[in-house]
Amino acid sequence: MNAIINGEPRRLAPGTTVADVVRSLTSAESGVAVALNDEVVPRTAWASTPVSPDDRVDVLTAVQGG
């Protein structure tokens, strides 16, 4: 299936969850936020939230700097 991940088209396996997408993009264990079709997905729901065809997933990571 196809989905839009951080603005880029990407092919995903059926059954892919938000947690799978996050793991494929970052190894950060904190400072990560996810929106699925413009709705924030709580971290506790990542593993149980499926990504459907044509969904938009935005994964944001906090960056420290000065």
Biopython code that builds the backbone (N, CA, C, O; Angstrom):
import numpy as np
from Bio.PDB.StructureBuilder import StructureBuilder

atoms = [
    (1, "MET", "N", (0.844, -1.173, 0.000)),
    (1, "MET", "CA", (0.000, 0.000, 0.000)),
    (1, "MET", "C", (0.889, 1.236, 0.000)),
    (1, "MET", "O", (2.057, 1.171, 0.383)),
    (2, "ASN", "N", (0.337, 2.341, -0.424)),
    (2, "ASN", "CA", (1.071, 3.599, -0.467)),
    (2, "ASN", "C", (0.530, 4.555, 0.581)),
    (2, "ASN", "O", (-0.674, 4.619, 0.829)),
    (3, "ALA", "N", (1.452, 5.303, 1.195)),
    (3, "ALA", "CA", (1.091, 6.327, 2.164)),
    (3, "ALA", "C", (2.069, 7.485, 1.983)),
    (3, "ALA", "O", (3.091, 7.349, 1.310)),
    (4, "ILE", "N", (1.747, 8.610, 2.585)),
    (4, "ILE", "CA", (2.626, 9.771, 2.539)),
    (4, "ILE", "C", (3.283, 9.890, 3.913)),
    (4, "ILE", "O", (2.603, 10.112, 4.915)),
    (5, "ILE", "N", (4.603, 9.741, 3.953)),
    (5, "ILE", "CA", (5.356, 9.799, 5.199)),
    (5, "ILE", "C", (6.240, 11.040, 5.161)),
    (5, "ILE", "O", (7.134, 11.151, 4.323)),
    (6, "ASN", "N", (5.983, 11.963, 6.066)),
    (6, "ASN", "CA", (6.725, 13.224, 6.105)),
    (6, "ASN", "C", (6.775, 13.891, 4.733)),
    (6, "ASN", "O", (7.812, 14.411, 4.320)),
    (7, "GLY", "N", (5.648, 13.870, 4.037)),
    (7, "GLY", "CA", (5.528, 14.563, 2.753)),
    (7, "GLY", "C", (6.014, 13.791, 1.553)),
    (7, "GLY", "O", (5.925, 14.289, 0.431)),
    (8, "GLU", "N", (6.526, 12.592, 1.748)),
    (8, "GLU", "CA", (7.060, 11.783, 0.645)),
    (8, "GLU", "C", (6.241, 10.514, 0.454)),
    (8, "GLU", "O", (5.921, 9.838, 1.432)),
    (9, "PRO", "N", (5.898, 10.181, -0.783)),
    (9, "PRO", "CA", (5.189, 8.917, -1.026)),
    (9, "PRO", "C", (6.084, 7.746, -0.623)),
    (9, "PRO", "O", (7.290, 7.750, -0.871)),
    (10, "ARG", "N", (5.473, 6.756, -0.003)),
    (10, "ARG", "CA", (6.248, 5.598, 0.447)),
    (10, "ARG", "C", (5.374, 4.357, 0.390)),
    (10, "ARG", "O", (4.182, 4.406, 0.696)),
    (11, "ARG", "N", (5.968, 3.260, 0.000)),
    (11, "ARG", "CA", (5.261, 1.985, -0.050)),
    (11, "ARG", "C", (5.435, 1.298, 1.294)),
    (11, "ARG", "O", (6.554, 1.155, 1.787)),
    (12, "LEU", "N", (4.320, 0.872, 1.888)),
    (12, "LEU", "CA", (4.341, 0.200, 3.184)),
    (12, "LEU", "C", (3.677, -1.166, 3.072)),
    (12, "LEU", "O", (2.808, -1.382, 2.228)),
    (13, "ALA", "N", (4.096, -2.072, 3.926)),
    (13, "ALA", "CA", (3.480, -3.396, 3.965)),
    (13, "ALA", "C", (2.098, -3.296, 4.601)),
    (13, "ALA", "O", (1.886, -2.471, 5.490)),
    (14, "PRO", "N", (1.168, -4.115, 4.162)),
    (14, "PRO", "CA", (-0.133, -4.146, 4.830)),
    (14, "PRO", "C", (0.065, -4.473, 6.310)),
    (14, "PRO", "O", (0.921, -5.283, 6.665)),
    (15, "GLY", "N", (-0.724, -3.845, 7.157)),
    (15, "GLY", "CA", (-0.616, -4.083, 8.590)),
    (15, "GLY", "C", (0.395, -3.190, 9.293)),
    (15, "GLY", "O", (0.606, -3.318, 10.499)),
    (16, "THR", "N", (1.022, -2.285, 8.546)),
    (16, "THR", "CA", (1.988, -1.367, 9.148)),
    (16, "THR", "C", (1.281, -0.465, 10.160)),
    (16, "THR", "O", (0.191, 0.044, 9.899)),
    (17, "THR", "N", (1.915, -0.278, 11.314)),
    (17, "THR", "CA", (1.362, 0.596, 12.347)),
    (17, "THR", "C", (2.173, 1.888, 12.417)),
    (17, "THR", "O", (3.243, 2.004, 11.819)),
    (18, "VAL", "N", (1.641, 2.847, 13.154)),
    (18, "VAL", "CA", (2.363, 4.095, 13.390)),
    (18, "VAL", "C", (3.710, 3.789, 14.046)),
    (18, "VAL", "O", (4.717, 4.404, 13.696)),
    (19, "ALA", "N", (3.741, 2.856, 14.985)),
    (19, "ALA", "CA", (5.001, 2.486, 15.647)),
    (19, "ALA", "C", (6.028, 1.976, 14.636)),
    (19, "ALA", "O", (7.212, 2.295, 14.747)),
    (20, "ASP", "N", (5.590, 1.194, 13.658)),
    (20, "ASP", "CA", (6.499, 0.696, 12.622)),
    (20, "ASP", "C", (7.107, 1.848, 11.827)),
    (20, "ASP", "O", (8.304, 1.856, 11.541)),
    (21, "VAL", "N", (6.274, 2.812, 11.479)),
    (21, "VAL", "CA", (6.753, 3.973, 10.714)),
    (21, "VAL", "C", (7.777, 4.746, 11.537)),
    (21, "VAL", "O", (8.834, 5.113, 11.024)),
    (22, "VAL", "N", (7.472, 4.994, 12.802)),
    (22, "VAL", "CA", (8.404, 5.729, 13.658)),
    (22, "VAL", "C", (9.741, 5.004, 13.736)),
    (22, "VAL", "O", (10.794, 5.623, 13.583)),
    (23, "ARG", "N", (9.705, 3.692, 13.972)),
    (23, "ARG", "CA", (10.951, 2.906, 14.070)),
    (23, "ARG", "C", (11.755, 2.967, 12.778)),
    (23, "ARG", "O", (12.984, 2.916, 12.812)),
    (24, "SER", "N", (11.075, 3.076, 11.640)),
    (24, "SER", "CA", (11.796, 3.122, 10.366)),
    (24, "SER", "C", (12.463, 4.475, 10.127)),
    (24, "SER", "O", (13.346, 4.590, 9.277)),
    (25, "LEU", "N", (12.046, 5.495, 10.872)),
    (25, "LEU", "CA", (12.572, 6.838, 10.656)),
    (25, "LEU", "C", (13.557, 7.320, 11.709)),
    (25, "LEU", "O", (14.447, 8.114, 11.404)),
    (26, "THR", "N", (13.411, 6.855, 12.940)),
    (26, "THR", "CA", (14.261, 7.360, 14.010)),
    (26, "THR", "C", (14.456, 6.308, 15.091)),
    (26, "THR", "O", (13.599, 5.455, 15.324)),
    (27, "SER", "N", (15.599, 6.394, 15.736)),
    (27, "SER", "CA", (15.860, 5.518, 16.874)),
    (27, "SER", "C", (15.649, 6.270, 18.190)),
    (27, "SER", "O", (15.859, 5.716, 19.269)),
    (28, "ALA", "N", (15.234, 7.536, 18.092)),
    (28, "ALA", "CA", (15.000, 8.342, 19.294)),
    (28, "ALA", "C", (13.897, 7.711, 20.136)),
    (28, "ALA", "O", (12.875, 7.266, 19.614)),
    (29, "GLU", "N", (14.121, 7.680, 21.440)),
    (29, "GLU", "CA", (13.123, 7.104, 22.338)),
    (29, "GLU", "C", (12.280, 8.163, 23.027)),
    (29, "GLU", "O", (11.299, 7.842, 23.697)),
    (30, "SER", "N", (12.656, 9.416, 22.864)),
    (30, "SER", "CA", (11.858, 10.505, 23.427)),
    (30, "SER", "C", (11.924, 11.682, 22.463)),
    (30, "SER", "O", (12.742, 11.710, 21.544)),
    (31, "GLY", "N", (11.052, 12.646, 22.693)),
    (31, "GLY", "CA", (11.041, 13.822, 21.838)),
    (31, "GLY", "C", (10.470, 13.566, 20.460)),
    (31, "GLY", "O", (10.811, 14.269, 19.509)),
    (32, "VAL", "N", (9.602, 12.566, 20.334)),
    (32, "VAL", "CA", (8.999, 12.232, 19.046)),
    (32, "VAL", "C", (7.494, 12.424, 19.142)),
    (32, "VAL", "O", (6.865, 12.009, 20.116)),
    (33, "ALA", "N", (6.926, 13.055, 18.126)),
    (33, "ALA", "CA", (5.478, 13.233, 18.043)),
    (33, "ALA", "C", (5.019, 12.760, 16.671)),
    (33, "ALA", "O", (5.754, 12.861, 15.688)),
    (34, "VAL", "N", (3.788, 12.239, 16.617)),
    (34, "VAL", "CA", (3.256, 11.715, 15.365)),
    (34, "VAL", "C", (1.850, 12.261, 15.120)),
    (34, "VAL", "O", (1.021, 12.328, 16.028)),
    (35, "ALA", "N", (1.609, 12.646, 13.871)),
    (35, "ALA", "CA", (0.257, 13.020, 13.444)),
    (35, "ALA", "C", (-0.135, 12.093, 12.302)),
    (35, "ALA", "O", (0.647, 11.854, 11.382)),
    (36, "LEU", "N", (-1.334, 11.584, 12.373)),
    (36, "LEU", "CA", (-1.892, 10.732, 11.327)),
    (36, "LEU", "C", (-3.078, 11.492, 10.737)),
    (36, "LEU", "O", (-4.080, 11.717, 11.416)),
    (37, "ASN", "N", (-2.956, 11.882, 9.479)),
    (37, "ASN", "CA", (-3.995, 12.685, 8.829)),
    (37, "ASN", "C", (-4.354, 13.911, 9.669)),
    (37, "ASN", "O", (-5.527, 14.216, 9.887)),
    (38, "ASP", "N", (-3.317, 14.601, 10.131)),
    (38, "ASP", "CA", (-3.433, 15.860, 10.887)),
    (38, "ASP", "C", (-3.984, 15.701, 12.295)),
    (38, "ASP", "O", (-4.324, 16.699, 12.930)),
    (39, "GLU", "N", (-4.083, 14.480, 12.800)),
    (39, "GLU", "CA", (-4.533, 14.232, 14.174)),
    (39, "GLU", "C", (-3.374, 13.621, 14.964)),
    (39, "GLU", "O", (-2.781, 12.630, 14.538)),
    (40, "VAL", "N", (-3.057, 14.214, 16.107)),
    (40, "VAL", "CA", (-1.972, 13.696, 16.940)),
    (40, "VAL", "C", (-2.336, 12.307, 17.450)),
    (40, "VAL", "O", (-3.454, 12.069, 17.907)),
    (41, "VAL", "N", (-1.369, 11.396, 17.361)),
    (41, "VAL", "CA", (-1.560, 10.032, 17.866)),
    (41, "VAL", "C", (-0.754, 9.913, 19.157)),
    (41, "VAL", "O", (0.468, 10.056, 19.130)),
    (42, "PRO", "N", (-1.412, 9.656, 20.280)),
    (42, "PRO", "CA", (-0.667, 9.498, 21.540)),
    (42, "PRO", "C", (0.309, 8.321, 21.454)),
    (42, "PRO", "O", (0.016, 7.303, 20.828)),
    (43, "ARG", "N", (1.446, 8.471, 22.077)),
    (43, "ARG", "CA", (2.467, 7.418, 22.051)),
    (43, "ARG", "C", (1.893, 6.069, 22.480)),
    (43, "ARG", "O", (2.275, 5.033, 21.937)),
    (44, "THR", "N", (0.987, 6.075, 23.441)),
    (44, "THR", "CA", (0.409, 4.816, 23.922)),
    (44, "THR", "C", (-0.425, 4.113, 22.855)),
    (44, "THR", "O", (-0.736, 2.931, 22.997)),
    (45, "ALA", "N", (-0.788, 4.819, 21.796)),
    (45, "ALA", "CA", (-1.609, 4.227, 20.734)),
    (45, "ALA", "C", (-0.814, 3.897, 19.471)),
    (45, "ALA", "O", (-1.382, 3.355, 18.523)),
    (46, "TRP", "N", (0.458, 4.203, 19.433)),
    (46, "TRP", "CA", (1.244, 3.973, 18.216)),
    (46, "TRP", "C", (1.186, 2.520, 17.750)),
    (46, "TRP", "O", (0.958, 2.259, 16.569)),
    (47, "ALA", "N", (1.388, 1.586, 18.652)),
    (47, "ALA", "CA", (1.459, 0.165, 18.273)),
    (47, "ALA", "C", (0.113, -0.384, 17.814)),
    (47, "ALA", "O", (0.065, -1.380, 17.091)),
    (48, "SER", "N", (-0.962, 0.244, 18.219)),
    (48, "SER", "CA", (-2.292, -0.261, 17.856)),
    (48, "SER", "C", (-2.981, 0.580, 16.787)),
    (48, "SER", "O", (-4.140, 0.331, 16.457)),
    (49, "THR", "N", (-2.278, 1.575, 16.243)),
    (49, "THR", "CA", (-2.864, 2.442, 15.223)),
    (49, "THR", "C", (-2.341, 2.048, 13.850)),
    (49, "THR", "O", (-1.168, 2.264, 13.548)),
    (50, "PRO", "N", (-3.201, 1.470, 13.018)),
    (50, "PRO", "CA", (-2.751, 1.064, 11.683)),
    (50, "PRO", "C", (-2.653, 2.254, 10.741)),
    (50, "PRO", "O", (-3.364, 3.247, 10.887)),
    (51, "VAL", "N", (-1.762, 2.130, 9.781)),
    (51, "VAL", "CA", (-1.666, 3.101, 8.698)),
    (51, "VAL", "C", (-2.418, 2.497, 7.515)),
    (51, "VAL", "O", (-2.154, 1.364, 7.113)),
    (52, "SER", "N", (-3.348, 3.256, 6.968)),
    (52, "SER", "CA", (-4.175, 2.788, 5.853)),
    (52, "SER", "C", (-3.672, 3.382, 4.545)),
    (52, "SER", "O", (-2.930, 4.364, 4.558)),
    (53, "PRO", "N", (-4.067, 2.801, 3.416)),
    (53, "PRO", "CA", (-3.653, 3.361, 2.131)),
    (53, "PRO", "C", (-4.012, 4.841, 2.033)),
    (53, "PRO", "O", (-5.096, 5.270, 2.427)),
    (54, "ASP", "N", (-3.066, 5.602, 1.495)),
    (54, "ASP", "CA", (-3.203, 7.041, 1.257)),
    (54, "ASP", "C", (-3.230, 7.887, 2.520)),
    (54, "ASP", "O", (-3.505, 9.084, 2.440)),
    (55, "ASP", "N", (-2.951, 7.299, 3.697)),
    (55, "ASP", "CA", (-2.836, 8.086, 4.921)),
    (55, "ASP", "C", (-1.615, 8.993, 4.836)),
    (55, "ASP", "O", (-0.658, 8.712, 4.114)),
    (56, "ARG", "N", (-1.670, 10.084, 5.589)),
    (56, "ARG", "CA", (-0.531, 10.993, 5.744)),
    (56, "ARG", "C", (-0.013, 10.851, 7.174)),
    (56, "ARG", "O", (-0.751, 11.055, 8.138)),
    (57, "VAL", "N", (1.255, 10.503, 7.294)),
    (57, "VAL", "CA", (1.880, 10.355, 8.608)),
    (57, "VAL", "C", (3.025, 11.361, 8.689)),
    (57, "VAL", "O", (3.908, 11.387, 7.833)),
    (58, "ASP", "N", (2.994, 12.185, 9.733)),
    (58, "ASP", "CA", (4.073, 13.130, 9.978)),
    (58, "ASP", "C", (4.734, 12.755, 11.289)),
    (58, "ASP", "O", (4.087, 12.710, 12.336)),
    (59, "VAL", "N", (6.042, 12.486, 11.221)),
    (59, "VAL", "CA", (6.823, 12.133, 12.404)),
    (59, "VAL", "C", (7.761, 13.296, 12.665)),
    (59, "VAL", "O", (8.577, 13.655, 11.817)),
    (60, "LEU", "N", (7.636, 13.875, 13.839)),
    (60, "LEU", "CA", (8.436, 15.033, 14.217)),
    (60, "LEU", "C", (9.337, 14.682, 15.391)),
    (60, "LEU", "O", (8.901, 14.035, 16.344)),
    (61, "THR", "N", (10.593, 15.109, 15.321)),
    (61, "THR", "CA", (11.506, 14.871, 16.439)),
    (61, "THR", "C", (12.012, 16.207, 16.953)),
    (61, "THR", "O", (12.291, 17.118, 16.174)),
    (62, "ALA", "N", (12.127, 16.316, 18.265)),
    (62, "ALA", "CA", (12.660, 17.520, 18.891)),
    (62, "ALA", "C", (14.160, 17.561, 18.658)),
    (62, "ALA", "O", (14.844, 16.540, 18.726)),
    (63, "VAL", "N", (14.656, 18.754, 18.383)),
    (63, "VAL", "CA", (16.094, 18.942, 18.136)),
    (63, "VAL", "C", (16.601, 19.984, 19.109)),
    (63, "VAL", "O", (16.026, 21.064, 19.241)),
    (64, "GLN", "N", (17.692, 19.647, 19.793)),
    (64, "GLN", "CA", (18.293, 20.605, 20.708)),
    (64, "GLN", "C", (19.319, 21.432, 19.956)),
    (64, "GLN", "O", (19.961, 20.950, 19.023)),
    (65, "GLY", "N", (19.459, 22.632, 20.356)),
    (65, "GLY", "CA", (20.445, 23.496, 19.714)),
    (65, "GLY", "C", (20.447, 24.849, 20.401)),
    (65, "GLY", "O", (19.704, 25.090, 21.352)),
    (66, "GLY", "N", (21.272, 25.691, 19.912)),
    (66, "GLY", "CA", (21.323, 26.981, 20.563)),
    (66, "GLY", "C", (21.763, 28.066, 19.674)),
    (66, "GLY", "O", (21.851, 29.217, 20.101)),
]
sb = StructureBuilder()
sb.init_structure("model")
sb.init_model(0)
sb.init_chain("A")
sb.init_seg("    ")
for serial, (resi, resn, name, xyz) in enumerate(atoms, 1):
    if name == "N":
        sb.init_residue(resn, " ", resi, " ")
    sb.init_atom(name, np.array(xyz, "f"), 0.0, 1.0, " ", f" {name:<3s}", serial, name[0])
structure = sb.get_structure()
